[in-house]
Amino acid sequence: MSFLLTAAALLGMAPSPPPADCLVETIVLGTGQDAGIPQIGNNDDPGWQDDAARRSATSIALIDHRTDDRYLFEATPDIRAQLHALDEASPGGNGSLGLSGVFLTHAHIGHYAGLMFFGHESAGTSGLRVHAMPRMRAFLTDNGPWSQLVSYRNILLEPLVDNQPVRVGEGITVTPHLVPHRDEYSETVGYVIDTPGRDFLFLPDIDSWDRWAVEYDRRIEDMVDAVDIAYVDATFFDDNELPGRDMSKIPHPRVAASMARFADAPAEVRAKIRFIHYNHTNPVRFEDSPQSDEVREAGFAVAREGERMCLLSE
C-alpha cells in the first residue's frame, strides 16, 4: 500500500458538485492541525493504514464562478494535493496556479509553509498575490527562503490592516481580525468573508475567546451572530487529550468548552459553528466517534474535507 497522500486521501471524500445555480462557494480543503493527520513519528495512527483516517492541514478555498476567481486561505504543507483537489472540484481560475490570491493567518508551519512550492524549485509562480498582515509580510521579506519568493516576484505581498476589508470581487470582501495567539514571528488573524449572499468566519487558531474580548474587544458570540457559517478553532476536544502534558500551557478553546459557551444559544446559532483545525489526538477527526456524536447532538458540526457551501446563488 502506498503511503503517498493523494488528493483523494487528503480530502477523505470526493467533493460533491455545487448546485448548478451556485455563483460563489467555499470548499474545505483541509481540517487538521498544522502537522496534518497522521503526524510524523506517530506510527500507531490508523491513518497510516486507512486513507479515510487521514486529514490535511486546515485550508479553505473561496470560488467566484462569476469571474473564475479562486482564493486560497492558508498555504499549507499539503498544498500540492489540496490545489489538485481544488482543480478537480472546480477547474479553471485566474493567475498562477489558477489562484487570484492567497490569504495567510500567521507564521506557524501549517499556515504558510506551502509557499515553498511557489518558488524557483517548484511552480515558479509569477506575481501571485499573497495577502498578509505587517509582521507576516516583514517575516517573509526579511527571512530566507521566503525572501527569495519576494525578490524573484514569485509572490507579491499585499498589505492587510486589522478590521479593514479588502475587496476581492463584486460584493465580496475579506476582513482580517487580530486574535491572541503565539505570535513568535507574526501576528495572527481570522477572517470574515462577506458576500452578497451568505457570509462566513474563518478562525482556525486562537488562544482564548475571553482574551479576544478583553484584548481586542471582539466577542466570539458577536462574530458568530454576524455571519452565516463559522469555522472555528477545534485543536483539542478537552483537557484530557494529552496524558502527561500540562494542557494549560497549550492554550486553545477546547471544543467541549466552546459548546458549553454556546449551549444556551438558539439552535440556528449553534448550527452555524463548524469546528476545524483539529489535532491528530482530537477524536472528532473520526466521524463515528462518541465526541463527534456529542458535537452533532448538541447542534454543532465538525468541518469535513471536501464539504462545499454555496454562498450566493442565481
C-alpha positions as CSV (number, residue, x, y, z in Angstrom):
1,M,0.0,0.0,0.0
2,S,1.3,3.4,-0.9
3,F,1.7,6.0,1.9
4,L,1.7,8.9,-0.5
5,L,-1.0,11.4,0.5
6,T,-3.1,11.6,-2.7
7,A,-5.6,14.3,-3.2
8,A,-8.4,11.9,-2.6
9,A,-6.8,10.6,0.6
10,L,-6.2,14.1,1.9
11,L,-9.8,15.2,1.3
12,G,-11.1,11.9,2.7
13,M,-14.0,12.1,0.4
14,A,-14.8,13.2,-3.2
15,P,-16.2,16.7,-3.2
16,S,-19.8,16.9,-4.2
17,P,-20.6,19.3,-7.1
18,P,-22.1,22.6,-6.1
19,P,-25.7,23.4,-7.1
20,A,-26.0,24.3,-10.7
21,D,-27.0,27.9,-9.9
22,C,-24.2,28.5,-7.4
23,L,-22.3,31.7,-8.1
24,V,-20.0,31.9,-5.1
25,E,-19.0,29.0,-2.9
26,T,-16.4,27.8,-0.4
27,I,-14.8,24.3,-0.3
28,V,-12.9,22.8,2.7
29,L,-9.5,21.5,1.5
30,G,-8.1,20.6,4.9
31,T,-9.3,20.3,8.5
32,G,-6.2,19.1,10.5
33,Q,-3.9,20.9,12.8
34,D,-0.6,22.3,11.2
35,A,1.2,18.9,11.1
36,G,-1.7,17.0,9.5
37,I,-3.0,13.6,10.4
38,P,-1.2,11.2,10.8
39,Q,1.6,13.2,12.4
40,I,5.3,12.4,11.9
41,G,6.5,9.8,14.4
42,N,3.1,8.6,15.4
43,N,3.4,5.2,13.7
44,D,0.4,3.7,15.5
45,D,-2.0,6.2,14.0
46,P,-4.7,4.4,11.9
47,G,-4.2,7.0,9.2
48,W,-1.0,5.1,8.0
49,Q,-3.2,2.1,7.0
50,D,-6.5,3.8,6.3
51,D,-6.8,6.7,3.8
52,A,-10.1,7.7,5.3
53,A,-8.5,8.4,8.6
54,R,-6.1,11.0,7.1
55,R,-6.5,14.7,7.3
56,S,-4.5,17.5,5.8
57,A,-3.7,20.8,7.4
58,T,-6.5,23.3,7.5
59,S,-7.3,25.3,4.4
60,I,-10.4,26.7,2.7
61,A,-10.9,28.0,-0.9
62,L,-13.3,30.7,-2.0
63,I,-14.5,30.3,-5.5
64,D,-16.3,33.1,-7.5
65,H,-17.8,31.3,-10.5
66,R,-18.9,34.7,-12.0
67,T,-15.3,35.7,-12.7
68,D,-13.5,32.3,-12.3
69,D,-11.5,33.8,-9.4
70,R,-10.3,31.4,-6.7
71,Y,-8.8,32.5,-3.4
72,L,-6.9,30.2,-1.0
73,F,-7.0,30.7,2.7
74,E,-3.7,29.3,4.1
75,A,-0.7,27.9,2.2
76,T,-0.3,24.6,4.0
77,P,2.4,21.9,3.7
78,D,-0.3,19.8,1.9
79,I,-0.8,22.5,-0.8
80,R,0.1,20.2,-3.7
81,A,-2.6,17.8,-3.1
82,Q,-5.0,20.5,-2.0
83,L,-4.7,22.5,-5.2
84,H,-5.0,19.3,-7.2
85,A,-8.2,18.6,-5.3
86,L,-9.4,22.2,-5.9
87,D,-8.7,21.8,-9.7
88,E,-10.7,18.6,-9.8
89,A,-13.6,20.1,-7.8
90,S,-13.7,23.4,-9.7
91,P,-11.2,23.6,-12.6
92,G,-10.1,26.9,-14.1
93,G,-9.1,30.0,-12.2
94,N,-7.0,33.1,-12.9
95,G,-3.4,33.8,-12.3
96,S,-0.5,31.5,-11.4
97,L,-1.8,28.1,-10.4
98,G,-5.3,29.3,-11.0
99,L,-5.2,31.5,-7.9
100,S,-6.2,35.1,-7.7
101,G,-4.8,35.4,-4.3
102,V,-3.8,33.7,-1.0
103,F,-4.7,34.9,2.5
104,L,-2.4,33.9,5.4
105,T,-3.4,33.9,9.0
106,H,0.0,33.6,10.7
107,A,3.6,32.2,10.6
108,H,3.1,28.7,12.0
109,I,4.0,25.9,9.7
110,G,0.6,24.6,8.8
111,H,-0.5,28.1,7.6
112,Y,2.3,29.4,5.4
113,A,5.0,26.7,4.8
114,G,3.3,25.7,1.5
115,L,4.6,28.9,0.0
116,M,7.8,27.0,-0.7
117,F,6.0,25.3,-3.6
118,F,5.5,28.7,-5.3
119,G,9.3,29.1,-5.7
120,H,12.1,28.5,-8.2
121,E,12.4,24.8,-7.4
122,S,8.7,24.1,-8.0
123,A,5.8,26.0,-9.6
124,G,7.8,29.2,-10.2
125,T,4.7,31.3,-9.9
126,S,4.6,34.8,-11.3
127,G,3.1,37.7,-9.3
128,L,0.9,35.5,-7.2
129,R,-0.8,37.9,-4.7
130,V,-0.3,36.9,-1.0
131,H,-2.3,38.9,1.5
132,A,-0.7,39.2,4.9
133,M,-0.5,41.4,8.0
134,P,2.5,43.7,8.6
135,R,4.7,41.4,10.8
136,M,3.8,38.5,8.5
137,R,4.9,40.5,5.4
138,A,8.1,41.6,7.2
139,F,8.9,38.0,8.2
140,L,8.5,36.8,4.5
141,T,10.5,39.7,3.2
142,D,13.4,39.5,5.6
143,N,13.9,35.8,6.1
144,G,15.1,33.1,3.6
145,P,14.0,31.1,1.8
146,W,10.7,33.1,1.8
147,S,12.6,36.3,0.8
148,Q,13.6,34.7,-2.5
149,L,9.9,34.4,-3.4
150,V,9.6,38.1,-2.9
151,S,12.8,39.1,-4.7
152,Y,12.0,36.8,-7.7
153,R,8.5,38.2,-7.7
154,N,7.0,34.7,-7.4
155,I,4.7,36.4,-4.9
156,L,3.5,39.9,-4.5
157,L,2.8,40.8,-0.9
158,E,-0.4,42.6,-0.4
159,P,-0.9,44.6,2.9
160,L,-3.7,43.9,5.3
161,V,-4.9,46.1,8.1
162,D,-6.8,44.9,11.1
163,N,-10.6,45.3,10.7
164,Q,-10.1,46.8,7.2
165,P,-12.0,45.0,4.4
166,V,-10.2,44.0,1.1
167,R,-12.4,43.8,-2.0
168,V,-11.8,40.6,-3.9
169,G,-14.9,40.5,-6.2
170,E,-18.2,42.0,-6.9
171,G,-19.8,42.4,-3.5
172,I,-17.1,40.2,-1.8
173,T,-14.8,41.5,0.9
174,V,-12.3,39.8,3.2
175,T,-11.7,41.4,6.5
176,P,-8.8,40.4,8.9
177,H,-9.4,40.4,12.6
178,L,-6.4,40.2,15.0
179,V,-6.7,37.4,17.6
180,P,-4.5,36.4,20.6
181,H,-2.1,33.5,19.7
182,R,1.5,32.5,20.0
183,D,3.0,35.3,17.8
184,E,6.7,34.5,17.7
185,Y,7.2,35.6,14.1
186,S,3.9,37.3,13.1
187,E,0.6,38.5,14.3
188,T,-2.4,36.1,13.9
189,V,-5.7,36.9,12.3
190,G,-9.0,35.3,11.5
191,Y,-11.1,36.4,8.5
192,V,-14.7,37.4,7.9
193,I,-15.7,36.9,4.3
194,D,-18.7,38.9,3.2
195,T,-20.6,38.2,0.1
196,P,-23.9,39.4,-1.4
197,G,-25.3,36.1,-0.2
198,R,-24.0,34.3,2.9
199,D,-21.0,35.4,5.0
200,F,-18.5,33.2,6.9
201,L,-15.9,33.4,9.6
202,F,-12.6,31.5,9.2
203,L,-10.8,31.4,12.5
204,P,-8.6,28.3,12.8
205,D,-6.2,29.4,15.6
206,I,-6.8,31.4,18.7
207,D,-5.7,31.1,22.3
208,S,-8.8,32.2,24.2
209,W,-12.3,33.6,23.5
210,D,-12.1,35.6,26.7
211,R,-8.7,37.1,25.8
212,W,-10.1,38.1,22.4
213,A,-12.8,40.0,24.1
214,V,-10.5,41.7,26.6
215,E,-7.5,42.4,24.4
216,Y,-9.3,43.1,21.1
217,D,-12.8,44.0,22.1
218,R,-14.3,41.2,19.9
219,R,-16.7,38.7,21.3
220,I,-16.9,35.3,19.6
221,E,-20.7,35.5,20.2
222,D,-21.0,38.7,18.2
223,M,-18.7,37.4,15.4
224,V,-20.9,34.3,15.1
225,D,-24.1,36.3,15.1
226,A,-22.7,38.4,12.2
227,V,-22.1,35.5,9.8
228,D,-24.0,32.5,8.4
229,I,-21.1,30.0,8.8
230,A,-18.4,30.0,11.4
231,Y,-15.3,27.8,11.0
232,V,-13.6,28.0,14.4
233,D,-10.6,26.5,16.3
234,A,-11.1,22.9,17.4
235,T,-7.5,22.0,18.1
236,F,-8.3,19.9,21.2
237,F,-11.6,18.4,22.4
238,D,-11.0,18.8,26.1
239,D,-8.2,18.9,28.7
240,N,-7.9,15.1,28.9
241,E,-6.4,14.7,25.5
242,L,-2.7,14.7,26.1
243,P,-1.9,12.4,29.1
244,G,1.2,13.5,30.9
245,R,1.1,17.0,29.5
246,D,0.0,20.2,31.3
247,M,-2.6,21.3,28.7
248,S,-2.9,24.7,30.4
249,K,0.4,25.5,28.7
250,I,-1.2,24.8,25.3
251,P,-3.9,27.4,25.0
252,H,-6.8,26.9,22.6
253,P,-10.5,26.9,23.2
254,R,-11.5,23.3,23.7
255,V,-14.4,22.0,21.7
256,A,-16.2,21.0,24.8
257,A,-15.8,24.4,26.3
258,S,-16.9,26.2,23.1
259,M,-20.0,24.1,23.0
260,A,-20.7,24.9,26.7
261,R,-20.3,28.6,25.9
262,F,-22.9,28.4,23.2
263,A,-25.2,25.9,24.9
264,D,-27.9,28.4,25.5
265,A,-27.7,30.0,22.1
266,P,-30.7,29.4,19.7
267,A,-30.4,26.3,17.5
268,E,-29.9,28.4,14.4
269,V,-26.8,30.0,16.0
270,R,-25.3,26.7,17.1
271,A,-25.9,25.3,13.6
272,K,-23.5,28.0,12.2
273,I,-20.5,26.7,14.1
274,R,-18.3,24.1,12.3
275,F,-15.2,23.0,14.2
276,I,-12.0,22.9,12.2
277,H,-8.2,22.6,12.7
278,Y,-8.3,19.5,15.0
279,N,-5.1,17.9,16.3
280,H,-4.4,14.2,15.5
281,T,-5.3,13.4,19.1
282,N,-8.8,15.0,18.8
283,P,-11.4,12.3,18.5
284,V,-13.7,14.5,16.4
285,R,-11.3,13.6,13.5
286,F,-13.4,10.3,13.3
287,E,-16.9,10.9,12.1
288,D,-18.2,7.9,14.1
289,S,-16.5,8.8,17.5
290,P,-18.6,9.5,20.6
291,Q,-17.2,13.0,20.6
292,S,-18.4,13.6,17.0
293,D,-21.8,12.3,18.0
294,E,-21.7,14.7,21.0
295,V,-21.0,17.7,18.7
296,R,-23.9,16.8,16.4
297,E,-26.3,16.1,19.2
298,A,-25.5,19.5,20.7
299,G,-26.5,21.2,17.4
300,F,-23.0,22.0,16.2
301,A,-20.9,20.4,13.3
302,V,-17.4,19.3,12.6
303,A,-15.9,20.5,9.3
304,R,-15.0,17.7,6.9
305,E,-12.7,17.8,4.0
306,G,-14.5,18.1,0.7
307,E,-17.5,19.9,2.0
308,R,-18.9,22.7,-0.1
309,M,-21.1,25.6,0.9
310,C,-22.9,27.8,-1.6
311,L,-22.7,31.4,-0.5
312,L,-24.5,33.0,-3.4
313,S,-27.0,31.6,-5.9
314,E,-28.5,33.0,-9.1
